[in-house]
Amino acid sequence: MPRVARVKDNYSINYIVVKGTSDAPLFRDENDMVEYLELLKKYKDVYGFKIYAYCIMREYGHFIINPCGADISNIMSSINIGYSGKYNRKYNRHGHVFYERFRSKIVKDDLELKALTLYIHNSPSQLETYEEHPEKYEYSSLGLYIGARDDFDLVDKEFVMEFIGESTKARKKYLELVSQYDAEKIIQEMETFSKISNERYYAKEASVQINIEDILDFISNHTGVSRLRLHSKYIKESKDIRAITAFILKNYYHLKNDEICKILGDISSSKVSKMFLEGLKLVEENKEYNYLVEELRKKFII
């Protein structure tokens, strides 16, 4: 049984872009936008990731996300599959909703992070209605940044306060930079903003060492399901906890299917994949399991 899993790059801040296909807009109306943002919030609670900025437009959406140890591919897959199903049922259509799964780029430092938030928040300026006032666009986190509103409760407020400051002057300065977006000017101007700790927000070069035995003990102690029952595939009463365990080990500690197979009793790789999805659904729908995952993340990840 593997005792140690290495978590690499899963604390990196990611710039994420999703786009629609050429035959249909990604968001046909405001209700579509609300549905996507609600899914974003739903899975933010399930996976425990943090959102630092977002804006969704008719054809695309882009976000700055810190996965906080979770797998960014699993995060985006859950959101986009959920939205695709709703979208196709709503419009009585079949086929792909997204041009591709998503595009991502790891944010390397403060300067790039700040420039990307300005780029994201400037997006509504493409629309005639919001050309002079992008802050009035509802489906963007700019309102929170300037202290005007927080419509969807998605963005990490502590990050924003540290990022641009709480003063009216700092917020006004940020809005000016958004409205006057210019790539070269931003590089110069952003130097005047306060620095954010790289150690806190950016990818750690050293791998995080996780003892899987400690994870299994934690799950066993908090659920009352013994380690022996976790390992046995023949005990029906422990089925849900085994599925939760598969979800945790695959999503947060990035074990491969064959490693999880051994931990959960010599099951097949396809069975692990099925259990992962079952575990995800349980965490989505059951507050007790959601709390278990959150407590585990606090103890072993954050």
N, C-alpha and C positions, 0 to 999 in steps of 0.2 A: 504494500500500500504506500503511495507517495506521501511523504510527510511534509514536504515544503512546496509551496507554489510561489512562483515569482510574478508579481504584478508590475508590468512595465507600461509606461505611457498612458495609463488609464486615469491619471490625474491631469493630463494635458488639457488645456482649454482648446476647444475646437470651434472653428468657423464652419458652419453647416449651410449648404444650399440645397433646396428641393425645387424641382421644376416640373411643369406639366408637359404633356405631349403636344405635338403640333396640331392635333385634330380637336383639342378641347382645352379651354382654360383650366388651370388647376382649381381656381375658386370662381364659380360662376356668379355668386352673389355674396352678400354679407353673412347670410346664414352659414354658408360653406366655411367662411373664415372663422366664425365663432365655433363651429364644430371642430375645426382643426386645432384651434387654441385650447378648446376644452380637452381634446385628446392629449395635447402637449402637457397640460396640467395634470391630467389623470396619470400619465406615465411618469411624470416628474415625481409624483407621490409614490409610485410603485418602485421605481429604480433609485430614487434619491439623488438624481442629478440636479445641477443648478443652472439656471438660465441667467445670463448677464445682459443680453440684448436680443431683440427680435423685431422683425417687420415682415408682414405677409402682404403681397400684392396680388393682382389678378392672375398673373402667370407664374409666380414663384414665391418662395418664402426663404428668408435667411435668418440665421440665429447664431449666437455665441453661447456655447454650452460647455460646462465643466462636468464630465460624467461622474466625477467623485468616486472613481474605482469601478463603476459599472462599464459594461461593454457598449460603446457608442453604436455599433452595428445593431445590437439587440434593441437598444433604445429607439433608433430610427425605424427599424423594421416593425416594431410594435405600433408606433404612431402611424406610419404610412400604410400598413396593412389595414389597420382599423379605419383609417380615412377612406382608403380605396373601396372597402366593402360598403361603407355608408354612401359614398359618391355614386358607385355603380347601381346600387339599389334605388337611390333617389332619382337618378336620371335614366333608369331602365337601360343601362348599357353594359357592355362587357369589355374586357381587355385592360390594358395598362392605364393607370391614371397618371403615374409619374414617368417622366422621361427616362430616368434611371433611379436607382434606389435613393442615392443622395451623393453629394460631393462634400468632401471635408478637407480641411487644412488645419494643421496644428499651429496655434498662435505662439510665436516664439518669444515675445517680450512685451513690455508695457506699451511701447510706442506703436507696435503693430495692433495691439488690442484696442488702443484708443482710436487709432485711425479706422479700424473696422467698425467700431460702434458709430462713428460719424458717418461712415459709408452706408451702414444699415439704416440709420435714422434719417438720412437724406433721401432715401428711396421715394417717399411720397411726393417729393418735389417734381417727379416726372409727370404727375397729374396736374392739370391746369388748376383745379380747385385748390390744391395744396402747394402750389409752386412757391408762394411767398410765406406760407405758414405750415411747414411739415409737422409741427407740433400738434396740430389740430386733427391729424389723421388718427383714427381710433385704433387701428390694428398694428400698433407699433409701441415699443417701450419708451419712446422719447418723452411721453407725458410724465412718466415716473421720474426720469432723469432730471426734468426741470421743475419737479415738485407740483405739477398741475393735476395729475390723476394717475390712478393705477386700476385700469378697468378689469384686468383679468387675473391679477395677483400671481403673476408668473415669475417675475424677476427678483433675484436675490437683493433685497433692499440694503443689507449691510455692505455688500459689494459696491453698490451705486454710491452710497454715502462716502465710502473710502475712496472711490474712484474719482469723483468730481468735487466732493465736499458738500457741506450742507448750506453754505452761505448763498444768499440770493445773487450775489455778484458772480460766484463761481458757476451757478446754474445759467445765468444770463450769458456768461462767456461761452459756455458749452453750446447753448442754442445758437449763438452767433456763428460759431464754427460749423455747426450743422447747416445753417442756412447759406453760408458762404463756402460750401464745401469745395475745396481745391486740394488735390493730393499733395502738391509741393508745399503749399502754405501750411497744411496740417502737420507735416513733418516738423516744421519750425515751431508752430504754435504749441503743439502738444508737449514740447519740452517744458513748458511753464506749469503744467499740471503736476500734482503731487505724484510721487513714485509709489507703486504698489509692490509689496514684497514678492519677489520671484519665488522665494521658498514656499510661500503660502499658495500662490495661484498657478504656478507653472510646473511643467513636467519635471519630476525629480530624476536626476541622472542615475542615482543609485536605485536598484531594485528594492521593493518592499518585500521583506521576508514574512511569509505567513505560514504558521504551523497548522496544517489541516486537522490534526488531532484536536487542537484547541477549538476549532470551528465545530467539529462534530460533538465534542463535549458540551459546548454551549447550546447547540440545538437539542441535544438529549436532555440536558438539565432544565431547559426552559419549556420543553414540551412533555416531559415525562415519558418519552419513548426511549428505551434503552439503546445503547450502541449495538447490541446484538440484534434488536428488532430493526434498527436502521439498515443493518447489513443483510437482513433476510428478505427475500422477495416473495415469501410464501405467507406472510402475516398480513391479512387484509386490513387490520386495525391501524397499521402504521403506513398505509398507502399514501395518505396526504402528506405526512411528514417526510417521507422519502422523496416525494415529488418536490416539496419545498427545498429539500437538501440538494437535489439535482439542480434546481434553479439557482440557488445560492452559489454552489461550487462552479457552475458553468459561467454565470453572469458576472459575479464579483471577483472570483479567484481564478477564472479563465483556465480551469482544468479541461483537458481534452476528454472526449467521450470515453476513450478506452481507460483513462484513469478513473473516471467516475464509475465505470462499469465494475471495477474491482472493489471500490468503496461500497457500492450498493448491492453487492452480491453476485458478481459474475453475470450481469445482464448484458444484453446486446447493445451495440451503439445506437441502433434505431430506437430502442426502448428508452435510452437516456434522452434522446431528442424529444420523444413523446412526453416523458416525465418533466422535462424542462418546460414545455408548453403548459402542462397541467399545473406545474408549480407557479408559473407566471399568472395563470388564471386565478389560482387560489389567493395569491398575494393581491391581485386586483380586487377581488370580491370579498375577501374576509379581513376585517379590521385586525383580528387577533394575529393572523399571519403577517399582515403588513407591519404591525408593531414589532413582531419578532425580527423581521428583516431589518427594520430601522434600528433596533437595539443592537443587533449584531454588527451592523455597519458602524455604529458609534464606537463600539468596543474594538473592532479589529481593522477598520478601514480608515475612518476619519481621524 
